[in-house]
């Protein structure tokens, strides 16, 4: 499921609420995986983990409160393809997650935390060094409720790229009374049972001096993690307009430092006629 659909659902968007509500059953979900590590991913995790009585004071639709009250979600993993320095959530969102009552934070692997803190020390304010340093301080301190005393928990998992979603039962169709055939397995709805990840390492990008520009490179190793539900929260891909130079691979209007360029890299001095 897309994080956008879920956010629209608990905000009362009429289109998404009518489509999603009959399909969503959080009473059967224990482990949730969120692919993407921005603020939307943190918002989804917060809604799944926050005590429902604390949500009642907000303007949430009754159907959302009722479903969240039925939820059995205990563990949420927020997964990214790169590392801690490249984590896109903001300090405010992280602080709120760490303050959730009865919810523990798994913590960052010591080696990754130490290495990331050293990288941040060399970053300028323009590169976000000060904000990232505050963030890492919060994550190092941990959650208000310690993990051993928590009813629920969340974690940040780094250097993982999802490659496959695996069904919980790949051998039988999930339709009661239907004969199990190859066609029925393909057509019947399947419950997610696990995610398979490629494990990554970080390598310098074009700007080798800026850790924000580091990219993920696959190591060849894989990891399988059992889960009950998967959200994708990796942003949106733009669609080009006729007459505007568009980079299909990156999903952006061609530009250099925000100045629109043509296919040869020259600055476009006047807009296309249809924009005038």
C-alpha positions in Angstrom: 0.0 0.0 0.0 1.2 3.5 -0.7 1.8 5.7 2.4 -0.1 8.4 0.5 -3.3 6.2 0.4 -3.0 5.5 4.1 -2.5 9.2 5.0 -5.5 10.2 3.0 -7.5 7.4 4.7 -6.9 8.7 8.2 -7.3 12.3 7.1 -10.8 11.6 5.8 -10.2 11.9 2.0 -13.5 10.8 0.5 -12.0 8.9 -2.4 -9.4 6.9 -0.4 -11.6 6.3 2.7 -14.4 4.7 0.7 -11.9 2.5 -1.2 -9.6 1.5 1.6 -11.8 1.1 4.6 -13.4 -2.2 3.5 -9.9 -3.7 2.7 -8.0 -2.6 5.8 -7.9 -4.9 8.8 -5.3 -3.9 11.3 -6.5 -6.6 13.8 -4.5 -9.1 11.8 -1.3 -7.1 11.5 1.6 -7.5 13.9 4.7 -6.3 11.9 4.7 -3.4 9.5 7.5 -2.4 7.0 7.7 1.1 5.6 10.0 1.6 2.6 11.3 5.1 2.7 12.7 7.3 5.5 11.1 10.7 5.2 8.6 12.5 7.3 5.6 10.8 5.7 7.1 7.4 6.7 7.4 8.7 10.3 3.8 10.0 10.2 2.5 6.5 9.1 4.6 4.8 11.9 3.4 7.4 14.5 -0.3 6.7 13.6 0.2 3.0 13.8 2.0 3.1 17.2 0.5 6.0 19.1 -2.1 5.0 21.8 -5.5 5.5 20.2 -6.8 7.4 23.3 -4.2 10.1 22.5 -5.6 10.3 19.0 -9.2 10.9 20.0 -8.5 14.6 20.7 -7.6 15.2 17.1 -10.0 15.6 14.2 -9.7 12.0 12.9 -12.7 10.3 11.2 -14.6 7.9 13.4 -13.9 4.9 11.0 -10.1 5.6 11.3 -10.2 5.7 15.1 -12.3 2.5 15.2 -9.8 0.7 13.0 -6.8 2.0 14.9 -8.4 0.8 18.1 -8.6 -2.7 16.7 -4.9 -2.6 15.6 -2.5 -5.3 16.8 0.5 -3.6 15.3 3.5 -4.2 17.6 6.6 -3.5 15.5 7.3 -1.0 12.7 10.5 -1.0 10.6 11.3 2.1 8.6 13.7 1.1 5.9 16.0 3.1 3.6 18.5 2.2 0.9 21.2 4.5 2.2 22.6 5.4 5.6 21.9 7.4 8.8 23.5 10.6 7.4 21.2 10.5 4.4 18.0 9.9 6.6 15.4 12.4 5.4 13.2 12.7 8.5 13.3 16.0 10.5 14.3 16.4 14.2 10.8 17.4 15.2 9.2 14.3 13.8 11.9 12.0 15.3 11.5 13.7 18.7 7.8 13.0 18.7 8.4 9.3 17.7 10.8 8.9 20.6 8.3 10.5 23.1 5.5 8.1 22.2 4.0 6.5 25.4 4.7 2.8 25.7 6.7 2.7 22.5 10.4 1.8 22.5 13.1 2.6 19.9 15.3 -0.3 18.9 18.4 2.0 18.6 21.1 2.4 15.9 23.9 0.0 15.5 26.9 1.4 17.4 29.4 1.2 14.5 27.0 3.0 12.1 26.1 5.7 14.7 29.8 6.4 15.5 30.8 6.6 11.8 27.8 8.8 10.9 28.6 11.2 13.8 32.1 11.6 12.5 30.8 12.3 9.0 28.4 14.9 10.3 31.2 16.7 12.2 32.7 17.6 8.9 29.5 18.9 7.3 28.7 22.5 6.9 25.4 24.2 8.0 24.4 24.4 4.3 24.8 20.7 4.0 22.6 20.2 7.1 25.3 19.3 9.5 23.9 21.1 12.6 20.4 19.6 12.1 21.8 16.1 11.5 24.0 16.4 14.6 20.9 17.2 16.7 19.0 14.3 15.1 21.7 11.8 15.9 21.9 13.0 19.5 18.2 12.3 19.9 18.6 8.8 18.3 21.6 8.0 20.5 19.6 9.0 23.6 16.8 6.7 22.6 13.1 6.6 23.4 11.2 7.8 26.5 10.0 4.2 27.1 13.0 1.8 27.1 12.7 -1.2 24.8 12.5 -3.8 27.5 9.5 -2.0 29.1 7.7 -1.2 25.8 4.5 -2.8 24.5 5.4 -1.6 20.9 8.6 -0.7 19.1 10.0 0.9 16.0 13.3 0.9 14.3 15.3 2.5 11.5 16.9 0.0 9.1 19.6 1.2 6.7 21.4 0.1 3.5 18.5 -2.1 2.3 16.8 -2.1 -1.1 13.7 -4.2 -1.4 13.7 -6.6 -4.4 10.7 -8.9 -3.8 7.5 -9.2 -1.8 6.9 -12.8 -0.8 3.4 -14.1 0.0 2.7 -15.7 3.4 1.4 -18.8 1.7 2.6 -19.2 -1.9 1.1 -22.7 -2.3 -2.6 -22.2 -2.1 -5.2 -19.7 -3.3 -6.7 -17.5 -0.6 -10.3 -18.0 -1.8 -12.4 -20.3 0.3 -13.8 -23.3 -1.5 -11.8 -22.6 -4.7 -9.8 -25.4 -6.2 -6.0 -24.7 -6.0 -4.7 -24.4 -9.5 -1.8 -22.4 -11.0 -4.3 -19.9 -12.3 -6.1 -19.5 -9.0 -2.9 -18.9 -7.2 -2.1 -16.1 -9.6 -5.5 -14.5 -9.4 -6.3 -14.8 -5.7 -5.3 -12.1 -3.3 -2.2 -13.1 -1.3 -1.1 -11.9 2.1 2.4 -10.5 2.4 4.6 -12.7 4.4 8.1 -11.3 3.9 10.3 -8.9 2.1 13.6 -9.8 0.4 16.2 -7.0 0.5 19.5 -6.5 -1.3 22.1 -5.2 1.2 24.0 -2.1 0.2 27.1 -0.1 0.9 27.6 3.6 0.5 29.9 5.0 -2.2 30.7 8.7 -2.9 28.5 10.5 -5.5 29.5 13.2 -7.9 30.3 15.5 -5.0 32.5 13.2 -3.0 32.9 15.8 -0.2 29.2 15.9 0.6 27.8 12.8 2.4 24.3 13.8 1.3 25.4 12.9 -2.2 26.6 9.4 -1.3 24.7 6.7 -3.2 23.8 3.1 -2.5 25.7 0.2 -4.2 24.6 -3.4 -3.8 27.0 -5.7 -2.1 25.5 -9.0 -3.5 24.2 -10.1 -0.1 20.5 -10.4 0.7 18.3 -10.5 3.7 14.8 -11.8 4.2 12.5 -10.2 6.8 9.1 -11.5 7.8 6.3 -8.9 7.8 2.5 -8.6 7.6 2.1 -5.3 5.8 4.2 -3.1 3.5 3.9 0.7 2.9 5.9 2.4 0.1 6.9 5.9 1.1 9.5 7.0 -1.5 8.0 10.2 -2.8 6.4 10.8 -6.2 7.6 10.6 -9.8 6.7 13.6 -11.9 5.3 13.3 -15.4 6.6 15.6 -18.2 4.5 18.2 -20.0 4.6 18.4 -23.8 7.1 21.1 -24.9 9.1 21.1 -21.7 12.5 19.3 -21.6 12.1 16.4 -19.2 14.5 13.9 -17.8 12.6 10.6 -17.9 15.2 8.7 -15.8 15.2 11.2 -12.9 11.5 12.3 -13.3 12.3 16.0 -13.3 12.4 19.0 -15.7 15.9 19.2 -17.1 17.8 21.9 -15.2 21.1 23.1 -13.8 20.7 24.6 -10.3 17.0 25.2 -11.0 17.5 26.8 -14.4 15.6 24.9 -17.1 17.9 23.5 -19.8 17.3 21.8 -23.2 18.4 18.3 -24.1 21.9 19.7 -25.0 22.3 21.3 -21.6 21.8 25.0 -22.7 19.7 27.3 -20.6 16.2 27.8 -21.9 15.7 31.6 -21.9 12.0 31.8 -22.7 9.1 29.4 -21.7 7.2 27.3 -24.3 4.3 29.1 -26.0 1.7 27.0 -24.2 2.8 28.5 -20.8 2.4 32.1 -21.9 
